[in-house]
Amino acid sequence: MNKQEKVDFIISTLNTLYPEIPIPLDHKDPYTLLIAVLLSAQSTDVRVNKITPLLFKKADNPYDMVKLSVEDIRDIIKPVGLSPMKSKGIYGLSKILIEKHDGKVPQNFEDLEALPAVGHKTASVVMSQAFGVPAFPVDTHIHRLMYRWDLTNGKNVVQTEKDAKRLFPKNLWNDLHLQIIWYGREYSPARGWDLEKDIITKTIGRQSVLKAYYKKKS
């Protein structure tokens, strides 16, 4: 298969498996999504979805959030990890949203990435899921799968994002990045990987990855 055939195969397989695409993080508006994505760094969506209802019960908008102290926020979000940094980020960005953006989450990458604790991936998720702007946030699952599928050299997430955007049609980015995440979790995880169930990697995977898998199994 050439690159285009691989891309077509991936798209059709993912559309068959995930015709309806659930959003992994529970939220009700751009602000709660921004906070949930920030919390998900180096944590699991399941864990974040357990903590956000507790936090949002006290503060689900920037005006209520700044009424809490950084310590208050930290106490609530402790189970998701990196709570000292994340609590400062949540408080700091809430303050900036009030001072500079009328309490609203900005709808552009530049202003989003200028917020404390908000990197390019977080901004990409918010732009795509809250505002419907085409973006291709690359998390560990997408980074791993793009390498396994021989669509990127896997050197870093910046390169992986460039390659994904070059290869996949722009109008599909917002759906595809979520479909790939769900696929990675269910069929192509980092640990406990069963290639027999992983139809995409088995069909189009990087030869060195497939060889290493079978060598390990033998």
C-alpha positions in Angstrom: 0.0 0.0 0.0 1.2 3.5 -0.7 0.7 6.4 1.8 -2.6 7.5 0.3 -4.0 3.9 0.4 -2.9 3.6 4.0 -4.6 6.9 4.9 -7.9 5.8 3.1 -7.7 2.4 4.9 -7.3 4.1 8.3 -10.2 6.5 7.7 -12.6 3.8 6.6 -11.7 1.5 9.4 -12.0 4.2 12.0 -15.4 5.3 10.6 -16.6 1.7 10.8 -15.5 1.3 14.4 -16.5 4.8 15.6 -19.4 6.2 13.6 -20.4 8.1 16.8 -17.4 9.7 18.5 -17.7 10.2 22.3 -15.8 13.2 23.8 -13.4 11.7 26.4 -13.5 14.6 28.9 -16.8 15.7 30.6 -17.5 19.4 30.2 -20.4 21.8 29.5 -18.7 24.8 27.8 -15.3 26.0 26.6 -14.1 27.0 30.1 -14.9 23.7 31.7 -13.3 21.9 28.7 -10.2 24.1 29.1 -9.8 23.2 32.8 -10.5 19.5 32.1 -7.9 19.3 29.3 -5.3 21.1 31.5 -6.0 18.6 34.3 -5.6 15.6 32.0 -1.9 16.2 31.4 0.0 13.1 32.6 -3.3 11.7 34.0 -6.2 9.6 32.7 -9.5 11.0 31.4 -11.3 8.6 33.8 -9.5 10.1 36.8 -10.1 13.7 35.5 -13.8 13.0 35.0 -14.1 11.9 38.7 -12.5 15.1 39.9 -14.0 17.8 37.7 -17.5 17.5 39.1 -16.1 18.2 42.6 -14.2 21.2 41.3 -17.0 22.5 39.0 -19.5 22.3 41.9 -17.5 25.0 43.6 -16.4 26.9 40.5 -17.4 26.2 36.9 -16.5 29.7 35.6 -13.5 32.0 36.0 -15.3 34.4 38.4 -16.1 31.7 40.9 -12.7 30.1 40.4 -10.7 33.2 41.5 -12.8 33.2 44.7 -11.0 30.0 45.6 -7.4 30.1 46.7 -4.7 28.2 44.8 -4.5 25.9 47.9 -8.3 25.3 47.7 -8.0 24.2 44.0 -4.9 22.1 44.8 -6.7 20.2 47.5 -9.6 19.3 45.2 -7.4 18.3 42.2 -4.7 16.5 44.1 -5.7 13.0 42.8 -5.0 13.9 39.1 -1.3 14.6 39.8 0.9 17.6 39.2 -1.5 19.5 41.4 0.9 22.3 42.5 1.5 23.4 38.9 -2.1 22.7 37.7 -3.7 24.6 40.6 -1.6 27.7 39.9 -2.4 27.4 36.2 -6.1 27.2 36.8 -6.1 30.1 39.1 -3.8 32.2 36.9 -5.6 31.6 33.6 -9.0 32.3 35.3 -7.7 35.7 36.4 -6.4 36.5 32.9 -9.7 35.4 31.3 -11.5 38.0 33.5 -8.9 40.8 33.1 -8.3 40.4 29.3 -11.1 38.4 27.8 -14.3 39.4 29.6 -14.3 36.0 31.4 -14.5 34.1 28.1 -12.2 31.5 26.6 -10.5 33.1 23.5 -11.1 31.4 20.2 -7.6 31.6 18.8 -4.3 29.7 19.4 -2.2 32.8 20.2 -4.3 33.9 23.2 -5.0 30.4 24.4 -1.3 29.4 24.4 -0.5 32.7 26.2 -2.5 31.4 29.2 -0.6 29.8 32.2 -0.2 26.0 31.9 -1.8 25.9 28.5 0.4 24.4 25.8 -0.2 23.8 22.1 -1.9 20.4 22.7 -4.4 21.8 25.2 -5.1 24.8 22.9 -5.6 22.4 20.0 -8.2 20.3 21.9 -10.1 23.4 23.0 -10.1 24.9 19.5 -11.3 21.7 17.9 -13.8 20.4 20.5 -15.2 23.7 21.9 -15.1 25.9 18.7 -15.0 23.4 15.8 -11.8 24.9 14.4 -9.7 22.2 12.5 -6.9 21.1 14.7 -4.9 17.8 15.3 -4.0 17.6 19.0 -1.3 14.9 19.3 -1.4 12.9 22.6 0.6 9.8 23.5 -1.8 7.5 21.7 -1.7 9.4 18.4 2.1 9.7 18.6 2.4 6.0 19.2 0.0 5.0 16.4 1.3 7.4 13.8 4.7 5.7 14.4 3.4 2.2 14.4 1.5 2.9 11.1 4.7 4.3 9.5 3.2 7.7 8.9 5.8 9.6 10.9 9.4 9.1 12.1 8.1 9.5 15.7 10.9 11.9 16.7 8.6 14.2 18.5 5.0 15.3 18.8 5.6 18.5 16.7 6.7 16.4 13.8 3.9 13.9 14.3 1.3 16.7 14.2 2.8 18.1 11.0 2.7 14.7 9.4 -0.9 14.0 10.5 -2.0 17.4 9.1 -0.2 16.8 5.8 -1.6 13.3 5.3 -5.2 13.6 6.6 -7.9 15.8 5.0 -8.4 19.0 7.1 -12.2 18.5 7.3 -11.7 15.2 9.1 -9.0 16.3 11.6 -11.4 17.0 14.5 -13.1 13.6 14.2 -10.0 11.7 13.3 -7.8 12.7 16.3 -10.6 11.4 18.6 -11.1 8.2 16.7 -7.4 7.5 16.8 -7.3 8.1 20.6 -10.2 5.6 21.1 -8.6 3.1 18.7 -5.2 3.4 20.5 -6.9 2.7 23.9 -8.9 -0.2 22.7 -6.9 -1.9 20.0 -3.3 -0.6 20.1 -2.2 0.2 23.6 1.4 0.7 24.7 1.1 -2.2 27.2 -0.7 -5.5 26.8 -0.8 -5.0 23.0 -2.4 -7.8 21.0 -1.6 -7.3 17.3 -4.2 -9.9 16.2 -6.9 -7.4 17.4 -5.1 -4.4 16.0 -6.4 -4.6 12.4 -4.9 -1.3 11.3 -1.3 -1.9 12.5 -1.5 -5.6 11.4 -2.5 -4.4 7.9 -0.3 -1.3 7.3 2.2 -1.3 10.2 5.8 -0.3 10.1 7.8 -3.5 9.3 10.3 -3.0 12.1 7.5 -2.7 14.6 5.8 -5.8 13.4 9.0 -7.8 13.4 9.9 -6.7 16.9 6.4 -7.7 18.1 6.6 -11.2 16.6 10.2 -11.6 17.8 9.0 -10.8 21.4 6.1 -13.3 21.0 8.2 -16.2 19.7 
